[in-house]
Amino acid sequence: MRTPIVLAAAGLVAAAAATVLMPVAPHLGPARTGDADLAATVRAAVGDTEGLRGLAVAVIEGDRVRVAGLGDRAPGGPAVEPGTPFEIGSIAKPLTGMLLARQAASGAVGPDDRLGAVLPGVTGPAGEVTLAELASHRAGLPRLALDSPGAMISTWWAASTAGNAYAGYDVERIVAAAGSADPDDRGTVSYSNFGAALLGRALAARAGVDYPELLRRDVLDRLGMAGTLVATDPGDLPPGRAEGSTAAGRDADPWLGAGYAPAGVGVWSTAEDLARLTAAMLAGTAPGADAATPRFDAGDDRRIGYGWFTSRHGDREIVWHNGGTGGFRAYLGFDRAADRGVVVLGNTTRDVDPIGLRLLDVRGDAADESTGLDGWIGAALALAFTFLGGLSLWSTARRGKDRVTLLSDATWAVVSLGLAHRLGDWSVVPGWLWPLGAALAGAAVVPAARRWRGLPLVAGAPPWRRWTGAALSAVFAAPAVVVIVA
């Protein structure tokens, strides 16, 4: 009877200690600002608040604009207000499309102008794509300019640690990467941040200014969008901004990188400002409003203009774009026939598109919220890392032949719990499972400790092979620890 009691006690101690550190997903708090009726409507449209922390929302109906804030800007921070800045990500792409429409209307460029003719630094096959193809994601360019194996690794690392995936991508690097790009399947819509970045750079070059200045001069100032800006370095970040995080609660770095600014990197705005944009698009008075005219088939009952998508929902058409960064989600959509538009900004990576569609009175699958691929991957990581380390330690404690193996598996039992905490999506998987994984690992320590004295340092395979395996295990554990503590 003594062994089960000791095992249970060890598991309970480990679980109790782990409960203090148990992962907790963000939760939309009770704070509200702005229009009280709109805030109540939004909260009803949200439903489950797990994975959300703060929302800024605007609803535009004819000449009436209502704006509200819900929840918090940061954990334990001040409430979200209608003028709180959020990262808006790819909602900047329609703004870049509007710059193209405006320059085309003035004759500064033509939609069918070749990229190489407008931006002479781009040579090779990429120089043959047109501005219209870039604006509609039909240029056949890859999603990102991964111009080296190091770029692929750094992008993966940023995704793993909620870091800045676009660090180091300045304008010159984007243009240089275009020189080696080989467009594939031109004419078919294939979403490309790289293409949008090149389009913005080309339009800025034609205007003789940099992209942030072009956007401010030709769109933002004309609409009175004083709360919208392009941050290309940390000193540009707006004061009073919302702090981003993953839906699982991990703090996320702001995205900064001048090269990708036209695609939405470093672009911040407010619900109030985007309401001004939406109202002007509904009225047809926004500079470059023709960008929203659907021109090309995008599949799945969608068409695309210059950056703007148009989707059919039954007998209704919604013009829209969404945005996502390492710690934010955004949605802007409007229905011209109903003279109604919405803006939804969130400071976590939980999708806000369903909230926007519900506020537009779109019913059915489009407005139904479901766990996306990223959520299921995060759930799988949470479950796998929470329990596999402890299970492996149990197995080694029973059958392990030497201390090196036992120590390696004990180390990985702890590291796996840390990875589960950092990489798992705890808005999908309940956080109380994590202490159970800690209990499993804690209980496994008991038989491991009992066997320790009777085991040789190394056994079985030649010693050099065992030591090599242990060294490789340590090599893999090192970056895992960095992911945990970063």
C-alpha positions in Angstrom: 0.0 0.0 0.0 2.9 2.3 0.6 3.9 2.7 -3.1 0.5 3.9 -4.3 0.3 6.4 -1.5 3.7 7.8 -2.3 2.8 8.0 -6.0 -0.4 9.8 -5.2 1.3 12.2 -2.8 4.0 13.1 -5.4 1.4 13.6 -8.1 -0.7 15.8 -5.8 2.3 17.9 -4.8 3.2 18.4 -8.4 -0.3 19.2 -9.4 -0.7 21.7 -6.6 2.5 23.5 -7.6 1.5 23.5 -11.3 -2.0 24.9 -10.4 -0.3 28.2 -9.4 1.2 28.4 -13.0 -1.8 26.9 -14.8 -2.3 28.5 -18.2 -5.3 30.8 -18.4 -6.6 32.0 -21.8 -7.6 35.6 -22.1 -11.2 36.5 -21.2 -13.2 39.5 -22.3 -13.6 41.5 -19.2 -16.7 43.5 -18.1 -15.4 47.0 -18.9 -17.2 48.9 -21.6 -16.8 52.4 -23.0 -18.6 54.4 -25.7 -22.1 53.5 -26.9 -23.7 51.4 -24.2 -26.4 49.8 -26.4 -23.8 48.8 -29.0 -21.5 47.3 -26.3 -24.5 45.2 -25.2 -25.2 44.1 -28.7 -21.6 43.2 -29.3 -21.4 41.2 -26.1 -24.5 39.2 -27.2 -22.9 38.7 -30.6 -19.6 37.5 -29.1 -21.1 34.6 -27.2 -18.1 32.6 -25.8 -15.5 35.2 -24.6 -12.6 32.7 -24.1 -9.6 33.8 -26.2 -10.6 37.4 -26.3 -9.3 40.3 -24.1 -10.5 43.5 -25.6 -12.6 44.7 -28.6 -13.2 48.0 -30.3 -16.3 48.0 -32.5 -18.0 50.5 -34.8 -21.4 50.1 -36.6 -22.2 52.5 -39.4 -25.8 52.9 -40.5 -26.4 55.6 -43.0 -25.3 58.9 -41.3 -25.3 57.3 -37.9 -22.0 56.0 -36.5 -21.8 54.2 -33.1 -18.5 53.1 -31.5 -17.9 51.1 -28.4 -15.0 49.5 -26.5 -15.2 46.3 -24.5 -12.7 44.6 -22.2 -9.1 45.6 -21.6 -6.1 46.9 -23.6 -3.7 44.5 -21.7 -3.9 42.1 -18.8 -5.1 44.2 -15.8 -4.7 47.3 -18.0 -7.1 50.1 -18.8 -10.3 49.6 -20.6 -10.5 49.6 -24.4 -11.9 52.9 -25.7 -13.3 53.8 -29.2 -10.0 55.6 -29.9 -7.6 52.9 -28.7 -5.1 52.0 -31.4 -4.9 48.4 -32.6 -2.8 46.7 -35.2 -5.0 46.2 -38.2 -2.8 43.9 -40.3 -4.0 43.2 -43.8 -6.8 45.8 -43.7 -4.0 48.0 -45.0 -4.1 46.0 -48.3 -7.4 47.7 -49.4 -5.8 51.0 -48.5 -2.9 50.2 -50.8 -5.4 49.2 -53.4 -7.1 52.6 -53.0 -3.8 54.3 -53.7 -3.6 52.3 -57.0 -7.1 53.3 -57.9 -6.4 57.0 -57.1 -3.2 57.0 -59.1 -4.9 55.2 -62.0 -7.7 57.8 -62.0 -5.1 60.6 -62.2 -3.2 59.0 -65.0 0.0 58.6 -62.9 0.0 54.9 -63.5 -2.1 52.4 -65.4 -3.5 49.2 -63.8 -1.8 47.2 -66.6 1.6 48.9 -66.2 4.3 46.4 -65.6 5.9 46.4 -62.1 9.4 46.7 -63.7 8.4 49.9 -65.5 7.1 51.6 -62.4 9.8 50.2 -60.0 12.9 49.8 -62.1 14.8 48.0 -59.4 12.7 44.9 -60.0 14.1 42.8 -62.8 13.5 39.3 -64.1 10.1 37.6 -64.4 8.6 39.5 -61.5 9.1 42.7 -63.4 6.5 41.5 -65.9 3.6 41.3 -63.6 1.1 44.2 -63.6 0.0 46.5 -60.9 -3.6 45.2 -61.1 -2.3 41.6 -60.7 -0.4 42.7 -57.6 -3.5 44.4 -56.1 -5.7 41.4 -56.7 -3.3 38.7 -55.6 -3.1 37.4 -59.2 0.6 38.0 -59.9 1.7 34.4 -59.0 4.1 35.6 -56.3 4.6 33.6 -53.1 3.0 34.7 -49.9 6.3 35.8 -48.3 9.7 36.7 -49.7 11.6 33.9 -48.0 14.9 34.8 -49.7 17.1 32.4 -47.7 17.0 29.3 -45.4 17.7 31.7 -42.6 14.6 33.7 -43.4 12.5 30.5 -43.2 13.9 29.6 -39.9 13.5 33.2 -38.5 9.8 33.2 -39.7 9.2 29.9 -38.0 10.9 31.1 -34.8 8.8 34.2 -34.7 5.6 32.2 -35.1 6.7 29.9 -32.3 7.6 32.7 -29.9 4.9 35.3 -31.0 7.7 37.5 -32.1 8.1 40.0 -35.0 8.0 37.8 -38.1 9.0 40.8 -40.3 12.1 42.1 -38.5 14.9 42.9 -41.0 12.6 43.3 -44.0 13.3 46.8 -45.2 12.3 48.2 -48.6 15.6 47.4 -50.3 15.4 43.7 -49.2 11.8 43.4 -50.6 12.9 44.9 -54.0 16.0 42.7 -54.1 13.9 39.6 -53.3 11.7 40.3 -56.3 14.7 40.0 -58.6 14.9 36.3 -57.9 11.1 35.6 -57.7 9.6 33.4 -60.4 5.8 34.1 -60.7 3.7 30.9 -60.9 0.2 30.5 -62.2 -0.4 34.2 -62.9 -4.1 35.1 -63.2 -5.2 32.9 -60.3 -5.9 34.5 -57.0 -3.3 33.4 -54.5 -2.9 35.6 -51.4 0.5 37.3 -51.3 1.9 39.7 -48.7 4.9 40.0 -50.9 2.9 41.2 -53.9 1.1 43.8 -51.8 4.4 45.0 -50.5 5.8 45.4 -54.0 2.7 47.3 -55.1 2.9 49.8 -52.3 6.6 50.3 -53.0 6.0 50.9 -56.7 3.2 53.4 -56.1 5.4 55.3 -53.5 8.3 55.3 -56.0 6.0 56.8 -58.7 4.8 59.5 -56.3 8.4 60.3 -55.2 7.7 59.7 -51.4 7.9 56.8 -49.0 4.9 54.6 -48.5 3.8 55.9 -45.0 3.8 59.5 -46.4 1.9 58.5 -49.5 -0.8 56.8 -47.5 -1.1 59.7 -45.1 -1.2 62.3 -47.8 -3.5 60.6 -50.3 -6.0 58.7 -48.0 -5.7 59.2 -44.3 -5.6 63.0 -44.2 -8.4 63.3 -46.7 -10.6 61.2 -44.5 -9.5 62.8 -41.2 -8.0 59.5 -40.0 -5.6 61.1 -37.6 -5.4 58.0 -35.4 -4.0 55.8 -38.2 -0.3 55.5 -38.7 2.4 53.2 -40.1 5.1 52.3 -37.5 8.4 51.2 -39.0 10.4 51.2 -35.8 9.5 50.9 -32.1 9.6 54.7 -31.6 6.6 55.1 -34.0 4.2 52.9 -31.9 1.2 54.9 -30.8 0.7 55.8 -27.1 -2.3 54.2 -25.3 -2.3 51.3 -27.7 -3.8 47.9 -27.0 -1.2 45.1 -26.2 -1.5 42.0 -28.4 -1.4 38.4 -27.4 -2.2 35.0 -28.7 -5.6 33.5 -28.0 -3.8 31.2 -25.5 -2.6 34.3 -23.6 1.1 34.6 -24.7 2.2 38.3 -25.1 3.0 39.1 -28.8 5.5 41.5 -30.1 4.3 44.3 -32.5 5.0 43.6 -36.1 7.5 46.1 -37.6 9.2 46.0 -41.0 9.1 48.9 -43.5 9.3 46.6 -46.5 6.0 44.9 -45.7 4.1 48.1 -44.5 1.9 48.2 -47.7 0.7 44.7 -46.8 -0.2 45.6 -43.3 2.9 45.3 -41.1 3.2 48.1 -38.6 -0.2 49.7 -39.5 -2.2 50.8 -36.5 -5.7 52.3 -36.4 -8.8 52.8 -34.3 -12.4 51.8 -34.5 -13.3 55.5 -34.9 -10.9 56.0 -37.8 -11.9 52.9 -39.6 -15.6 53.9 -39.2 -14.7 57.1 -41.1 -13.2 54.9 -43.9 -16.2 52.6 -43.9 -18.7 55.5 -44.1 -16.8 57.1 -46.9 -16.7 53.8 -48.8 -20.4 53.4 -48.4 -21.0 56.9 -49.7 -18.5 56.4 -52.5 -16.5 59.5 -51.5 -13.4 57.8 -50.2 -10.2 58.6 -52.3 -9.7 55.6 -54.5 -13.1 54.1 -53.6 -13.2 52.4 -57.0 -10.7 49.9 -55.6 -13.7 48.1 -54.1 -15.3 47.4 -57.5 -15.1 43.6 -57.9 -13.1 42.8 -61.0 -11.8 39.2 -60.8 -13.1 35.9 -59.6 -11.6 34.7 -56.3 -13.5 31.4 -55.8 -15.9 30.4 -53.1 -18.5 33.0 -54.1 -15.9 35.7 -53.8 -14.6 38.4 -56.2 -11.8 40.8 -55.7 -11.0 44.3 -56.8 -7.8 46.2 -55.8 -7.4 44.7 -52.3 -11.1 44.6 -51.4 -13.0 41.3 -51.4 -16.7 41.0 -52.2 -18.5 37.9 -50.9 -22.0 36.7 -51.6 -24.2 35.5 -48.7 -27.5 34.4 -50.1 -28.9 37.5 -51.9 -26.5 39.9 -50.1 -23.0 41.1 -51.1 -20.5 42.1 -48.4 -17.4 44.1 -49.3 -14.7 43.3 -46.8 -11.2 42.6 -45.6 -9.8 41.2 -42.4 -6.4 41.4 -40.8 -4.2 39.4 -38.5 -0.9 39.9 -36.8 1.0 38.1 -34.1 -1.3 39.4 -31.4 -4.3 41.1 -33.1 -7.3 40.4 -35.4 -9.4 42.9 -37.3 -12.5 42.9 -39.6 -14.0 45.6 -41.7 -17.1 44.9 -43.9 -20.0 46.8 -45.4 -23.2 46.1 -47.3 -24.0 48.9 -49.8 -27.5 47.7 -50.4 -28.3 48.0 -46.7 -26.1 51.1 -46.2 -24.5 49.4 -43.2 -20.9 48.7 -42.2 -19.0 47.3 -39.3 -15.5 47.4 -37.8 -14.3 44.9 -35.2 -10.8 45.1 -33.7 -9.4 42.6 -31.2 -6.2 42.4 -29.3 -5.7 38.6 -29.4 -5.4 36.1 -32.2 -9.0 34.8 -31.9 -10.8 35.4 -35.1 -13.3 38.3 -35.0 -14.8 37.8 -38.5 -17.8 36.0 -37.1 -18.6 38.9 -34.8 -18.5 41.3 -37.7 -20.7 39.2 -39.8 -23.3 38.8 -37.0 -23.3 42.6 -36.6 -24.0 42.8 -40.4 -26.9 40.4 -39.8 -25.3 37.7 -41.9 -26.6 34.3 -40.8 -25.4 30.8 -41.5 -22.0 29.1 -41.8 -20.1 32.3 -42.5 -21.1 33.8 -39.1 -20.7 30.6 -37.2 -17.5 30.4 -35.2 -15.5 27.3 -35.3 -12.0 26.3 -34.3 -9.7 26.9 -37.2 -6.6 25.0 -38.2 -4.4 27.1 -36.0 -6.6 26.3 -33.0 -6.6 22.6 -33.6 -2.8 22.6 -34.0 -2.5 24.6 -30.8 -4.9 22.1 -29.0 -2.8 19.2 -30.3 0.4 20.8 -29.0 -1.2 21.4 -25.6 -2.3 17.8 -25.2 0.8 16.2 -26.6 3.3 18.2 -24.7 1.3 18.1 -21.5 1.2 14.3 -21.3 3.9 12.8 -23.5 6.8 13.9 -21.3 5.3 12.3 -18.2 4.4 9.1 -20.1 7.9 8.8 -21.5 9.4 9.3 -18.0 7.1 6.5 -16.6 8.3 4.1 -19.4 12.0 4.9 -18.8 11.5 4.6 -15.0 10.3 1.1 -15.5 12.5 -0.1 -18.4 15.4 2.4 -18.6 18.9 0.8 -18.6 21.0 3.7 -17.4 21.1 7.0 -15.7 21.8 9.0 -18.8 18.4 7.9 -20.3 16.6 8.5 -17.1 18.1 12.0 -16.7 17.3 12.9 -20.3 13.7 11.8 -20.0 13.3 13.6 -16.7 14.6 16.8 -18.3 12.2 16.4 -21.2 9.2 15.8 -18.9 9.8 19.3 -17.5 10.6 20.9 -20.9 7.5 19.3 -22.4 5.3 20.9 -19.8 6.9 24.3 -20.5 6.3 23.9 -24.2 2.7 22.9 -23.6 2.2 26.0 -21.5 3.8 28.3 -24.2 2.7 26.7 -27.5 -0.7 25.2 -26.6 -3.9 26.9 -27.3 -5.6 27.0 -23.9 -8.6 28.8 -25.3 -9.5 25.5 -27.0 -8.2 23.0 -24.4 -9.1 23.6 -20.7 -6.2 24.8 -18.7 -6.8 22.4 -15.8 -5.4 19.6 -17.9 -1.9 21.1 -17.5 -1.7 20.4 -13.8 -2.8 16.8 -14.5 0.2 16.5 -16.9 2.4 17.8 -14.1 0.9 15.3 -11.7 1.7 12.5 -14.1 5.3 13.7 -14.4 5.6 14.2 -10.7 4.4 10.7 -9.9 6.8 9.3 -12.4 9.7 10.8 -10.5 9.1 8.3 -7.6 9.9 5.1 -9.5 12.7 7.0 -11.4 14.3 7.9 -8.1 14.1 4.4 -6.8 15.8 2.9 -9.8 18.5 5.6 -10.0 21.0 4.1 -7.5 20.8 0.7 -9.1 21.5 1.9 -12.6 24.9 2.3 -14.3 25.8 5.6 -15.8 25.6 4.2 -19.4 24.6 0.8 -20.6 23.6 -1.1 -23.7 25.0 0.7 -26.8 28.7 1.7 -27.0 29.3 4.5 -24.5 30.1 7.0 -27.3 26.8 6.4 -28.9 24.9 6.9 -25.6 26.8 10.1 -24.9 26.1 11.3 -28.4 22.4 10.7 -27.9 22.5 12.6 -24.7 24.3 15.5 -26.3 21.8 15.7 -29.1 18.9 15.6 -26.6 20.5 18.6 -24.8 21.0 20.4 -28.1 17.3 20.1 -28.9 16.3 21.0 -25.4 18.2 24.3 -25.5 16.0 26.1 -28.1 12.9 24.6 -26.5 13.9 26.3 -23.3 14.4 29.5 -25.1 10.9 29.2 -26.6 9.6 28.7 -23.1 11.3 31.7 -21.5 11.2 34.1 -24.4 
